[in-house]
Amino acid sequence: MPISARPLPTQDTATPDPALAMLRLLMQRCRAKALGGHAEGQLAAMVARSKVSEHDGHASDKDMIAAMVSAQDILAATLAGTAAIAEEHGNLLTQDMAIERGQMHEKFAWLLRAHLG
């Protein structure tokens, strides 16, 4: 079975496994390549194209958490758009990957919001 057709492994724990996160990233990049796209590999290029602005790191704890909530919301919304485009093109695997990843970002945003009161 080609790697682009294999289901992503899942994890039910609240603490993400770094090895699993790297595997997911690799599989997402392989999926992009399988669809004829470009999988960005340079950090500077990814930062330049990102919708999430880089924070300078000088902020109160509440301001930093609010910035992280904003970033998670942007990622979730971007992935929702990706899922919609994939659905329009009948690409159910990519749609499923985008939905699953978007749900993770929505969960993280919710957890962070809990710290803001």
BAGUMAR-931912 format. One record per atom (N, C-alpha, C, O, CB): residue number from 1; x, y, z. Coordinates in steps of 0.001 Angstrom, whole numbers, always signed. Each point is the difference from the previous one (the first is absolute). Last residue first. Glycine has a CB too. Example, Ala and Ser with C-alpha at 12.3 -4.5 7.8 and 13.67 -1.06 7.14 Angstrom:
// residues 2
+-----+---------+---------+---------+
!   i !      px !      py !      pz !
+-----+---------+---------+---------+
!   2 !  +12850 !   -2250 !   +7080 !
!   2 !    +820 !   +1190 !     +60 !
!   2 !    -770 !   +1090 !    +730 !
!   2 !    +509 !   +1108 !    +169 !
!   2 !    +675 !   -1736 !   -2314 !
!   1 !    -894 !   -5092 !   +2075 !
!   1 !    -890 !   +1190 !      +0 !
!   1 !    +900 !   +1200 !      +0 !
!   1 !   +1036 !     -19 !    +665 !
!   1 !   -2928 !   -1154 !    +581 !
+-----+---------+---------+---------+
//
This chain:
// residues 117
+-----+---------+---------+---------+
!   i !      px !      py !      pz !
+-----+---------+---------+---------+
! 117 !   -9220 !  +32021 !  +32043 !
! 117 !   -1103 !    +283 !    +908 !
! 117 !   -1211 !    +299 !    -724 !
! 117 !   -1035 !    +264 !    +610 !
! 117 !   +2552 !    +543 !   +1014 !
! 116 !   +2953 !   -2260 !   -3128 !
! 116 !    -235 !   +1438 !     -29 !
! 116 !   -1166 !    +413 !    +887 !
! 116 !    -206 !   +1186 !    +257 !
! 116 !   +1118 !   -1147 !   -2560 !
! 115 !    +489 !   -4581 !   +1481 !
! 115 !    +987 !    +657 !    +861 !
! 115 !    -205 !   +1516 !     +39 !
! 115 !    +545 !    +681 !    +868 !
! 115 !   +1076 !   -2517 !   -1389 !
! 114 !   -4247 !    -978 !   -2293 !
! 114 !    -339 !    -322 !   +1375 !
! 114 !    +953 !    +691 !    +981 !
! 114 !    -375 !    +282 !   +1138 !
! 114 !    -548 !   -2489 !   -1910 !
! 113 !   +1682 !   +2354 !   -3930 !
! 113 !   -1011 !    +964 !    +455 !
! 113 !    -398 !    -233 !   +1466 !
! 113 !    -330 !    +943 !    +718 !
! 113 !    -517 !    -794 !   -3079 !
! 112 !   +3723 !   -3267 !    +248 !
! 112 !    +690 !   +1249 !    +313 !
! 112 !    -974 !   +1061 !    +504 !
! 112 !    +310 !    +738 !    +936 !
! 112 !   +1408 !   -1283 !   -2671 !
! 111 !   -3482 !   -3564 !    +253 !
! 111 !    +787 !    -208 !   +1223 !
! 111 !    +723 !   +1284 !    +413 !
! 111 !     +64 !    +324 !   +1186 !
! 111 !    +234 !   -2747 !   -1804 !
! 110 !   -2613 !   +2469 !   -3477 !
! 110 !    -951 !     -99 !   +1108 !
! 110 !    +742 !    -159 !   +1331 !
! 110 !    -344 !    +650 !    +988 !
! 110 !   -1366 !   -1678 !   -2541 !
! 109 !   +4228 !    +907 !   -2389 !
! 109 !    -498 !   +1360 !    +242 !
! 109 !    -949 !     +11 !   +1194 !
! 109 !     +57 !    +898 !    +840 !
! 109 !    +177 !    -355 !   -3290 !
! 108 !   +1322 !   -4713 !    +976 !
! 108 !   +1073 !    +746 !    +652 !
! 108 !    -452 !   +1422 !    +319 !
! 108 !    +304 !    +523 !   +1072 !
! 108 !   +1403 !   -1919 !   -2278 !
! 107 !   -4683 !   -1277 !   -1255 !
! 107 !    +133 !    -509 !   +1374 !
! 107 !   +1073 !    +789 !    +754 !
! 107 !    -212 !    +399 !   +1145 !
! 107 !    -511 !   -2705 !   -1906 !
! 106 !    +207 !   +3175 !   -3806 !
! 106 !   -1166 !    +509 !    +732 !
! 106 !     +58 !    -428 !   +1462 !
! 106 !    -333 !    +781 !    +892 !
! 106 !   -1035 !    -853 !   -3002 !
! 105 !   +4612 !   -1675 !    -753 !
! 105 !    +264 !   +1414 !    +263 !
! 105 !   -1179 !    +652 !    +732 !
! 105 !    +207 !    +861 !    +855 !
! 105 !   +1254 !    -769 !   -2905 !
! 104 !   -1923 !   -4584 !    +689 !
! 104 !   +1056 !     +89 !   +1013 !
! 104 !    +263 !   +1455 !    +359 !
! 104 !    +150 !    +329 !   +1177 !
! 104 !    +884 !   -2455 !   -2037 !
! 103 !   -3996 !   +1248 !   -2647 !
! 103 !    -612 !    -288 !   +1299 !
! 103 !   +1030 !     +48 !   +1116 !
! 103 !    -314 !    +423 !   +1113 !
! 103 !   -1397 !   -1840 !   -2250 !
! 102 !   +3200 !   +1845 !   -3297 !
! 102 !    -717 !   +1194 !    +431 !
! 102 !    -653 !    -190 !   +1356 !
! 102 !     -18 !    +916 !    +822 !
! 102 !    -374 !    -347 !   -3199 !
! 101 !   +2444 !   -4274 !    +287 !
! 101 !   +1010 !    +940 !    +490 !
! 101 !    -660 !   +1285 !    +513 !
! 101 !    +424 !    +551 !   +1016 !
! 101 !   +1252 !   -1506 !   -2646 !
! 100 !   -4479 !   -2277 !    -351 !
! 100 !    +597 !    -534 !   +1227 !
! 100 !   +1005 !    +983 !    +598 !
! 100 !      -1 !    +244 !   +1206 !
! 100 !    -318 !   -2574 !   -2085 !
!  99 !   -1610 !   +3430 !   -3301 !
!  99 !    -991 !     +59 !   +1083 !
!  99 !    +611 !    -474 !   +1308 !
!  99 !    -162 !    +650 !   +1033 !
!  99 !   -1687 !   -1027 !   -2686 !
!  98 !   +4466 !      -6 !   -2216 !
!  98 !    -161 !   +1404 !    +380 !
!  98 !    -994 !    +148 !   +1145 !
!  98 !    +218 !    +795 !    +914 !
!  98 !    +318 !    -112 !   -3261 !
!  97 !    +111 !   -4976 !    +468 !
!  97 !   +1224 !    +432 !    +693 !
!  97 !    -150 !   +1432 !    +492 !
!  97 !    +392 !    +312 !   +1124 !
!  97 !    +990 !   -1861 !   -2549 !
!  96 !   -4858 !    -191 !   -1218 !
!  96 !     +22 !    -627 !   +1321 !
!  96 !   +1228 !    +436 !    +799 !
!  96 !     -98 !    +269 !   +1197 !
!  96 !   -1154 !   -2231 !   -2132 !
!  95 !    +929 !   +3382 !   -3543 !
!  95 !   -1055 !    +626 !    +804 !
!  95 !     +27 !    -551 !   +1426 !
!  95 !     -70 !    +761 !    +965 !
!  95 !   -1349 !    -444 !   -3035 !
!  94 !   +4218 !   -2325 !   -1068 !
!  94 !    +525 !   +1305 !    +404 !
!  94 !   -1024 !    +735 !    +862 !
!  94 !    +365 !    +656 !    +977 !
!  94 !   +1027 !    -542 !   -3079 !
!  93 !   -2828 !   -4163 !    +333 !
!  93 !   +1120 !    -241 !    +919 !
!  93 !    +575 !   +1324 !    +504 !
!  93 !    +220 !    +173 !   +1198 !
!  93 !    +310 !   -2329 !   -2398 !
!  92 !   -3991 !   +2158 !   -2129 !
!  92 !    -470 !    -274 !   +1353 !
!  92 !   +1126 !    -250 !    +994 !
!  92 !    -146 !    +321 !   +1180 !
!  92 !   -1894 !   -1252 !   -2192 !
!  91 !   +1101 !   +3403 !   -3711 !
!  91 !   +1192 !    -573 !    +616 !
!  91 !    -293 !    -242 !   +1484 !
!  91 !    +327 !    +822 !    +856 !
!  91 !   +1209 !    +360 !   -2526 !
!  90 !   -4288 !   +1009 !   -1960 !
!  90 !    -207 !   -1423 !    +236 !
!  90 !   +1181 !    -705 !    +635 !
!  90 !    +119 !   -1221 !    -102 !
!  90 !   -1627 !   +1260 !   -1808 !
!  89 !    +771 !   +4777 !    +894 !
!  89 !    +748 !    -761 !   -1002 !
!  89 !    -136 !   -1513 !    +205 !
!  89 !    +658 !    -779 !    -689 !
!  89 !    +949 !   +2687 !    +524 !
!  88 !   -3661 !   +1194 !   +3144 !
!  88 !    -435 !    +449 !   -1330 !
!  88 !    +647 !    -820 !   -1108 !
!  88 !    -594 !    -216 !   -1057 !
!  88 !    +276 !   +2517 !   +1970 !
!  87 !   +1765 !   -2969 !   +3562 !
!  87 !   -1319 !    -588 !    -243 !
!  87 !    -515 !    +376 !   -1391 !
!  87 !    -554 !    -847 !    -701 !
!  87 !     +69 !    +930 !   +3171 !
!  86 !   +4489 !   +1882 !   -1002 !
!  86 !    +197 !   -1434 !    -274 !
!  86 !   -1334 !    -680 !    -300 !
!  86 !     -83 !    -842 !    -894 !
!  86 !   +2108 !    +828 !   +2392 !
!  85 !   -2163 !   +4475 !    -117 !
!  85 !    +561 !     -95 !   -1355 !
!  85 !    +197 !   -1466 !    -380 !
!  85 !    -314 !    -403 !   -1120 !
!  85 !   +1464 !   +2637 !   +1405 !
!  84 !   -2538 !   -1383 !   +4098 !
!  84 !   -1067 !    +364 !    -947 !
!  84 !    +484 !    -117 !   -1440 !
!  84 !    -721 !    -504 !    -861 !
!  84 !    -261 !   +2052 !   +2571 !
!  83 !   +4110 !   -2182 !   +1780 !
!  83 !    -950 !   -1118 !     -55 !
!  83 !   -1110 !    +276 !   -1006 !
!  83 !    -410 !    -901 !    -732 !
!  83 !    +916 !    +363 !   +3127 !
!  82 !   +2559 !   +3988 !   -1499 !
!  82 !    +655 !   -1078 !    -737 !
!  82 !    -946 !   -1186 !    -167 !
!  82 !     -79 !    -591 !   -1076 !
!  82 !   +2312 !   +1337 !   +1962 !
!  81 !   -3650 !   +2786 !   +1835 !
!  81 !     -12 !    +383 !   -1413 !
!  81 !    +638 !   -1059 !    -882 !
!  81 !    -484 !    -275 !   -1098 !
!  81 !    +562 !   +2656 !   +1789 !
!  80 !    +158 !   -2992 !   +3898 !
!  80 !   -1402 !    -138 !    -402 !
!  80 !    -146 !    +371 !   -1474 !
!  80 !    -726 !    -662 !    -742 !
!  80 !     -49 !   +1181 !   +3099 !
!  79 !   +4954 !    +163 !    -392 !
!  79 !    -245 !   -1415 !    -271 !
!  79 !   -1454 !    -266 !    -375 !
!  79 !    -274 !    -900 !    -794 !
!  79 !   +2106 !    +331 !   +2378 !
!  78 !    -624 !   +4915 !    -300 !
!  78 !    +703 !    -336 !   -1237 !
!  78 !    -252 !   -1450 !    -381 !
!  78 !    -228 !    -311 !   -1170 !
!  78 !   +1986 !   +2015 !   +1699 !
!  77 !   -3402 !    -215 !   +3614 !
!  77 !    -768 !    +575 !   -1108 !
!  77 !    +644 !    -325 !   -1347 !
!  77 !    -704 !    -290 !    -967 !
!  77 !     -63 !   +2134 !   +2483 !
!  76 !   +3044 !   -3168 !   +2406 !
!  76 !   -1253 !    -756 !    -128 !
!  76 !    -819 !    +514 !   -1185 !
!  76 !    -551 !    -793 !    -763 !
!  76 !    +541 !    +377 !   +3253 !
!  75 !   +3949 !   +2781 !   -1377 !
!  75 !    +311 !   -1322 !    -552 !
!  75 !   -1263 !    -823 !    -217 !
!  75 !    -145 !    -651 !   -1035 !
!  75 !   +2364 !    +724 !   +2178 !
!  74 !   -2662 !   +4084 !    +985 !
!  74 !    +392 !    +188 !   -1400 !
!  74 !    +280 !   -1344 !    -656 !
!  74 !    -437 !    -252 !   -1123 !
!  74 !   +1398 !   +2507 !   +1677 !
!  73 !   -1814 !   -2253 !   +4063 !
!  73 !   -1219 !    +317 !    -752 !
!  73 !    +302 !    +173 !   -1492 !
!  73 !    -761 !    -468 !    -847 !
!  73 !    -199 !   +1573 !   +2897 !
!  72 !   +4593 !   -1697 !    +896 !
!  72 !    -762 !   -1253 !    -129 !
!  72 !   -1283 !    +223 !    -799 !
!  72 !    -378 !    -844 !    -812 !
!  72 !   +1320 !     +48 !   +3005 !
!  71 !   +1642 !   +4594 !   -1157 !
!  71 !    +707 !    -864 !    -960 !
!  71 !    -757 !   -1308 !    -220 !
!  71 !    -135 !    -457 !   -1135 !
!  71 !   +2323 !   +1468 !   +1849 !
!  70 !   -3812 !   +1928 !   +2585 !
!  70 !    -184 !    +570 !   -1330 !
!  70 !    +650 !    -878 !   -1069 !
!  70 !    -587 !    -250 !   -1053 !
!  70 !    +516 !   +2545 !   +2066 !
!  69 !    +814 !   -3414 !   +3460 !
!  69 !   -1398 !    -282 !    -367 !
!  69 !    -255 !    +499 !   -1413 !
!  69 !    -594 !    -708 !    -813 !
!  69 !    -146 !    +874 !   +3229 !
!  68 !   +4864 !    +906 !    -560 !
!  68 !     -48 !   -1410 !    -377 !
!  68 !   -1417 !    -418 !    -390 !
!  68 !    -180 !    -802 !    -917 !
!  68 !   +2107 !    +345 !   +2457 !
!  67 !   -1283 !   +4786 !    +108 !
!  67 !    +660 !    -115 !   -1314 !
!  67 !     -27 !   -1447 !    -481 !
!  67 !    -189 !    -256 !   -1189 !
!  67 !   +1680 !   +2214 !   +1741 !
!  66 !   -3073 !   -1098 !   +3772 !
!  66 !    -933 !    +558 !    -992 !
!  66 !    +593 !     -86 !   -1414 !
!  66 !    -720 !    -275 !    -960 !
!  66 !    -214 !   +1838 !   +2722 !
!  65 !   +3690 !   -2784 !   +1818 !
!  65 !   -1038 !   -1011 !    -198 !
!  65 !   -1006 !    +484 !   -1033 !
!  65 !    -439 !    -778 !    -847 !
!  65 !    +734 !     -35 !   +3212 !
!  64 !   +2964 !   +3854 !   -1094 !
!  64 !    +620 !   -1093 !    -756 !
!  64 !   -1029 !   -1098 !    -275 !
!  64 !     -53 !    -541 !   -1105 !
!  64 !   +2298 !   +1059 !   +2152 !
!  63 !   -3531 !   +3092 !   +1673 !
!  63 !    +168 !    +448 !   -1381 !
!  63 !    +599 !   -1110 !    -869 !
!  63 !    -379 !    -159 !   -1161 !
!  63 !    +671 !   +2522 !   +1980 !
!  62 !    -693 !   -3156 !   +3814 !
!  62 !   -1329 !     +60 !    -617 !
!  62 !     +95 !    +423 !   -1474 !
!  62 !    -700 !    -547 !    -853 !
!  62 !    -303 !   +1106 !   +3104 !
!  61 !   +4966 !    -549 !    +375 !
!  61 !    -472 !   -1362 !    -211 !
!  61 !   -1354 !     -12 !    -708 !
!  61 !    -217 !    -815 !    -897 !
!  61 !   +1475 !     +87 !   +2940 !
!  60 !   +1700 !   +4901 !   -3129 !
!  60 !    -441 !    -608 !   +1261 !
!  60 !    -487 !   -1416 !    -304 !
!  60 !    -183 !    -371 !   -1159 !
!  60 !    -467 !   +2643 !   +2152 !
!  59 !   +4394 !    -301 !   -4186 !
!  59 !   -1419 !    +208 !    +304 !
!  59 !    -299 !    -598 !   +1368 !
!  59 !    +746 !    -833 !    +515 !
!  59 !   -1363 !    +795 !   -2981 !
!  58 !   +4486 !    -107 !   -1526 !
!  58 !     -91 !    +925 !   +1126 !
!  58 !   -1461 !    +331 !    +253 !
!  58 !    -570 !    +884 !    -640 !
!  58 !   +2851 !     +77 !    +121 !
!  57 !    -726 !   -3698 !   -3165 !
!  57 !    +260 !    -689 !   +1256 !
!  57 !     -67 !    +879 !   +1233 !
!  57 !    +126 !    -496 !   +1119 !
!  57 !   +1264 !   -1015 !   -2412 !
!  56 !   -2308 !   +2194 !   -3671 !
!  56 !   +1362 !    +320 !    +438 !
!  56 !    +351 !    -623 !   +1351 !
!  56 !   +1158 !     +38 !    +416 !
!  56 !   -1336 !   +2086 !   -1689 !
!  55 !   -3163 !   -4103 !   -2707 !
!  55 !     -42 !    +829 !   +1195 !
!  55 !   +1420 !    +258 !    +471 !
!  55 !    +861 !    -872 !    -111 !
!  55 !   -3121 !     -56 !    +758 !
!  54 !     -82 !    -235 !   -5692 !
!  54 !    +962 !    -406 !   +1016 !
!  54 !     -42 !    +993 !   +1155 !
!  54 !     -72 !   +1211 !    -214 !
!  54 !   +1544 !   -2299 !   -1535 !
!  53 !   -5701 !    -104 !   -1544 !
!  53 !   +1147 !    +886 !    +143 !
!  53 !    +878 !    -453 !   +1168 !
!  53 !    -485 !    -484 !   +1023 !
!  53 !    -856 !   +2393 !   -1984 !
!  52 !   -2003 !   -4630 !   -2511 !
!  52 !    +231 !    +252 !   +1423 !
!  52 !   +1240 !    +878 !    +113 !
!  52 !   +1075 !    -370 !    -472 !
!  52 !   -2142 !   -1853 !   +1169 !
!  51 !    -291 !    +511 !   -4823 !
!  51 !   -1036 !    +966 !    +382 !
!  51 !    +140 !    +375 !   +1472 !
!  51 !    -602 !    +973 !    +454 !
!  51 !    -946 !   -1923 !   -2199 !
!  50 !   +5616 !    -835 !   -1745 !
!  50 !    -940 !    -290 !   +1080 !
!  50 !   -1014 !   +1119 !    +211 !
!  50 !    +319 !   +1180 !    -148 !
!  50 !   +1450 !   -2546 !   +1222 !
!  49 !   +2213 !   +1031 !   -4101 !
!  49 !   -1321 !    -287 !    -568 !
!  49 !   -1082 !    -171 !   +1061 !
!  49 !   -1180 !     -98 !    -336 !
!  49 !   +2329 !    -977 !   -1573 !
!  48 !   +3455 !   +1888 !   +3103 !
!  48 !    -384 !   +1088 !    -904 !
!  48 !   -1413 !    -203 !    -557 !
!  48 !    -717 !    +976 !    -223 !
!  48 !   +3135 !    -666 !    -373 !
!  47 !    -449 !   -3697 !   +3263 !
!  47 !    -330 !   +1165 !    +824 !
!  47 !    -486 !   +1145 !    -889 !
!  47 !    -951 !    +699 !    +351 !
!  47 !   +2666 !   -1397 !   +1376 !
!  46 !    -116 !   -3155 !   -3873 !
!  46 !   -1263 !    -297 !    +681 !
!  46 !    -446 !   +1194 !    +841 !
!  46 !   -1186 !    +330 !     +19 !
!  46 !   +1774 !   -2779 !     +29 !
!  45 !   +3604 !   +2696 !   -2129 !
!  45 !   -1065 !     +89 !   -1009 !
!  45 !   -1361 !    -271 !    +640 !
!  45 !    -987 !    +652 !    -341 !
!  45 !   +2606 !   -1380 !   -1457 !
!  44 !   +2211 !    +225 !   +4492 !
!  44 !    -173 !   +1417 !    -360 !
!  44 !   -1131 !    +173 !   -1012 !
!  44 !    -773 !    +954 !     +92 !
!  44 !   +3218 !    -552 !    +347 !
!  43 !   -1171 !   -4849 !    +820 !
!  43 !    -688 !    +728 !   +1054 !
!  43 !    -266 !   +1457 !    -383 !
!  43 !   -1103 !    +502 !    +217 !
!  43 !   +2179 !   -2017 !   +1442 !
!  42 !    -717 !   -2576 !   -5167 !
!  42 !    +892 !    +961 !    +638 !
!  42 !    -792 !    +852 !    +979 !
!  42 !   -1040 !    +560 !    -348 !
!  42 !   +2535 !    -522 !   -1686 !
!  41 !   -3431 !   -3437 !    -881 !
!  41 !    +910 !    -639 !    +927 !
!  41 !    +925 !    +953 !    +730 !
!  41 !    +723 !    -424 !    +902 !
!  41 !    -844 !   -1520 !   -2351 !
!  40 !   -4923 !   +1201 !   -1560 !
!  40 !   +1031 !    +941 !    +443 !
!  40 !    +877 !    -662 !   +1053 !
!  40 !    -503 !    -635 !    +927 !
!  40 !   -1012 !   +2595 !   -1420 !
!  39 !   -1321 !   -4178 !   -3454 !
!  39 !     +55 !     -82 !   +1457 !
!  39 !   +1178 !    +848 !    +469 !
!  39 !   +1156 !    -406 !    -115 !
!  39 !   -2196 !   -1933 !    +137 !
!  38 !   -2280 !   +2202 !   -4621 !
!  38 !   +1338 !    +238 !    +547 !
!  38 !     -83 !     -60 !   +1516 !
!  38 !    -821 !    +690 !    +605 !
!  38 !   +1479 !    +746 !   -2595 !
!  37 !   -3954 !   -4074 !   -1798 !
!  37 !    +312 !   +1291 !    +605 !
!  37 !   +1434 !     +79 !    +470 !
!  37 !    +804 !    -904 !    -225 !
!  37 !   -3162 !   +1096 !    +907 !
!  36 !    -280 !   -3985 !   -2620 !
!  36 !    +658 !    +858 !    -977 !
!  36 !    +368 !   +1369 !    +538 !
!  36 !    +405 !    +876 !    -763 !
!  36 !   -1646 !   -2082 !    -962 !
!  35 !    -717 !   -2688 !   +4063 !
!  35 !   -1019 !    +750 !    -732 !
!  35 !    +606 !    +964 !   -1020 !
!  35 !    -717 !    +769 !    -640 !
!  35 !    -761 !    -963 !   +2632 !
!  34 !   +4218 !   -2398 !    +907 !
!  34 !    -788 !    -969 !    -763 !
!  34 !   -1068 !    +688 !    -839 !
!  34 !    -394 !    -512 !   -1048 !
!  34 !    +812 !   -1188 !   +2826 !
!  33 !   +2188 !   +4274 !   +1247 !
!  33 !    +793 !    -410 !   -1162 !
!  33 !    -790 !    -971 !    -874 !
!  33 !     +72 !     +78 !   -1227 !
!  33 !   +2045 !    +246 !   +2551 !
!  32 !   -4074 !    +985 !   +2715 !
!  32 !     +99 !   +1157 !    -886 !
!  32 !    +761 !    -361 !   -1271 !
!  32 !    -404 !    +376 !   -1100 !
!  32 !    +331 !   +1158 !   +3088 !
!  31 !    -107 !   -4761 !   +1379 !
!  31 !   -1316 !    +165 !    -625 !
!  31 !     +30 !   +1172 !    -977 !
!  31 !    -531 !    -102 !   -1106 !
!  31 !    -596 !    -851 !   +3158 !
!  30 !   +4899 !    +205 !    +609 !
!  30 !     -89 !   -1028 !   -1043 !
!  30 !   -1328 !    +112 !    -737 !
!  30 !     -55 !    -208 !   -1212 !
!  30 !   +1541 !   -1316 !   +2556 !
!  29 !    -933 !   +4273 !   +2332 !
!  29 !    +872 !    +449 !   -1094 !
!  29 !     -18 !   -1005 !   -1141 !
!  29 !     -22 !    +381 !   -1170 !
!  29 !   +1483 !    +832 !   +2813 !
!  28 !   -3763 !   -2357 !   +2231 !
!  28 !    -673 !   +1125 !    -638 !
!  28 !    +827 !    +519 !   -1173 !
!  28 !    -548 !    +345 !   -1047 !
!  28 !    -533 !    +262 !   +3238 !
!  27 !   +2944 !   -3965 !    +495 !
!  27 !   -1077 !    -538 !    -826 !
!  27 !    -770 !   +1111 !    -700 !
!  27 !    -441 !    -181 !   -1135 !
!  27 !    +261 !   -1766 !   +2683 !
!  26 !   +3577 !   +3165 !   +1482 !
!  26 !    +590 !    -672 !   -1155 !
!  26 !   -1093 !    -519 !    -927 !
!  26 !     +99 !    +138 !   -1219 !
!  26 !   +1905 !    -775 !   +2599 !
!  25 !   -3377 !   +2453 !   +2690 !
!  25 !    +522 !   +1049 !    -871 !
!  25 !    +589 !    -606 !   -1266 !
!  25 !    -240 !    +499 !   -1100 !
!  25 !    +711 !    +945 !   +3101 !
!  24 !   -1896 !   -4422 !   +1338 !
!  24 !   -1139 !    +670 !    -624 !
!  24 !    +471 !   +1070 !    -985 !
!  24 !    -522 !     +99 !   -1110 !
!  24 !    -857 !    -541 !   +3167 !
!  23 !   +4642 !   -1680 !    +535 !
!  23 !    -546 !    -922 !    -984 !
!  23 !   -1178 !    +629 !    -733 !
!  23 !    -115 !    -129 !   -1219 !
!  23 !    +865 !   -1805 !   +2622 !
!  22 !   +1091 !   +4300 !   +2198 !
!  22 !    +912 !     +24 !   -1151 !
!  22 !    -502 !    -930 !   -1105 !
!  22 !     +90 !    +338 !   -1180 !
!  22 !   +1841 !    +185 !   +2716 !
!  21 !   -4303 !    -550 !   +2507 !
!  21 !    -172 !   +1299 !    -662 !
!  21 !    +895 !     +98 !   -1233 !
!  21 !    -434 !    +493 !   -1041 !
!  21 !    -146 !    +563 !   +3253 !
!  20 !   +1059 !   -4797 !    +539 !
!  20 !   -1247 !     -82 !    -754 !
!  20 !    -255 !   +1307 !    -742 !
!  20 !    -464 !     -11 !   -1140 !
!  20 !    -462 !   -1622 !   +2818 !
!  19 !   +4560 !   +1498 !   +1221 !
!  19 !    +268 !    -883 !   -1143 !
!  19 !   -1245 !    -116 !    -880 !
!  19 !    +102 !      -7 !   -1227 !
!  19 !   +1592 !   -1281 !   +2593 !
!  18 !   -2041 !   +3736 !   +2703 !
!  18 !    +795 !    +703 !   -1015 !
!  18 !    +290 !    -865 !   -1219 !
!  18 !      +7 !    +509 !   -1121 !
!  18 !   +1009 !    +831 !   +2942 !
!  17 !   -5396 !   -1652 !   +1305 !
!  17 !   +1266 !    -708 !    -102 !
!  17 !    +824 !    +683 !   -1094 !
!  17 !    -461 !     +76 !   -1139 !
!  17 !    -583 !   -2288 !   +1923 !
!  16 !   -3012 !   +4464 !   +2361 !
!  16 !    +430 !    -507 !   -1293 !
!  16 !   +1372 !    -663 !     +68 !
!  16 !    +887 !    +467 !    +715 !
!  16 !   -2236 !   +1316 !   -1794 !
!  15 !   -2586 !   -1376 !   +4861 !
!  15 !   +1351 !    +456 !    -246 !
!  15 !    +498 !    -563 !   -1327 !
!  15 !    +128 !   -1217 !    -141 !
!  15 !    +307 !   +1370 !   +2622 !
!  14 !   -4721 !   -1333 !    -879 !
!  14 !      -4 !   +1468 !     -43 !
!  14 !   +1382 !    +552 !    -325 !
!  14 !    +108 !   +1093 !    -557 !
!  14 !   -1976 !   -1075 !   +2215 !
!  13 !     +72 !   -4915 !   -3452 !
!  13 !    +449 !    +655 !   +1220 !
!  13 !     +30 !   +1507 !    -172 !
!  13 !     +76 !    +505 !   -1120 !
!  13 !   +1271 !   -2522 !   +1695 !
!  12 !   -2411 !   -1517 !   -3918 !
!  12 !   -1113 !    +439 !    +823 !
!  12 !    +422 !    +727 !   +1265 !
!  12 !    -858 !    +378 !    +798 !
!  12 !    -400 !   -2272 !   -1700 !
!  11 !   +2985 !    +929 !   -4476 !
!  11 !    +440 !     -87 !   +1373 !
!  11 !   -1096 !    +588 !    +866 !
!  11 !    -499 !   +1088 !    -287 !
!  11 !   +2952 !    -944 !    -361 !
!  10 !   -1425 !   -2256 !   -4788 !
!  10 !    -652 !    +894 !    +947 !
!  10 !    +551 !    -230 !   +1389 !
!  10 !    +649 !   -1009 !    +276 !
!  10 !   -2719 !   +1040 !   -1679 !
!   9 !   +3675 !    -643 !   -4190 !
!   9 !    -153 !    -579 !   +1332 !
!   9 !    -654 !   +1012 !    +925 !
!   9 !    +132 !   +1207 !    -200 !
!   9 !   +1886 !   -2669 !    -158 !
!   8 !   -3028 !   +1439 !   -4939 !
!   8 !    +904 !    +563 !    +999 !
!   8 !    -177 !    -727 !   +1325 !
!   8 !   -1124 !    -336 !    +372 !
!   8 !   +1052 !   +2574 !   -1522 !
!   7 !    -831 !   -4648 !   -3682 !
!   7 !    -615 !    +871 !   +1007 !
!   7 !   +1048 !    +517 !    +975 !
!   7 !   +1006 !    -657 !    +265 !
!   7 !   -3161 !    -609 !    -479 !
!   6 !   +3222 !     +76 !   -5003 !
!   6 !     -26 !    -583 !   +1335 !
!   6 !    -670 !    +934 !    +986 !
!   6 !    +205 !   +1213 !     -59 !
!   6 !   +1876 !   -2478 !    -459 !
!   5 !   -1075 !   +2180 !   -4160 !
!   5 !   -1289 !    -656 !    +219 !
!   5 !    -112 !    -603 !   +1392 !
!   5 !   -1074 !    -456 !    +393 !
!   5 !    +970 !     -20 !   -2823 !
!   4 !   +4071 !   +2666 !    +693 !
!   4 !   -1068 !    +992 !     -26 !
!   4 !   -1370 !    -605 !    +275 !
!   4 !    -940 !    +726 !    +323 !
!   4 !   +2294 !    +578 !   -1932 !
!   3 !   +2633 !   -4016 !   +1205 !
!   3 !     -50 !    +735 !   +1274 !
!   3 !   -1141 !   +1009 !     +26 !
!   3 !    -561 !    +256 !   +1065 !
!   3 !   +3029 !    -548 !    -840 !
!   2 !   -2967 !   -4167 !   -3219 !
!   2 !    +829 !   +1209 !      +3 !
!   2 !    -187 !    +783 !   +1286 !
!   2 !   -1065 !     -45 !    +615 !
!   2 !    +919 !    +147 !   -3105 !
!   1 !    -316 !   -5459 !   +2128 !
!   1 !    -858 !   +1178 !      +0 !
!   1 !    +901 !   +1237 !      +0 !
!   1 !    +897 !    +101 !    +836 !
!   1 !   -2772 !   -1338 !    +401 !
+-----+---------+---------+---------+
//
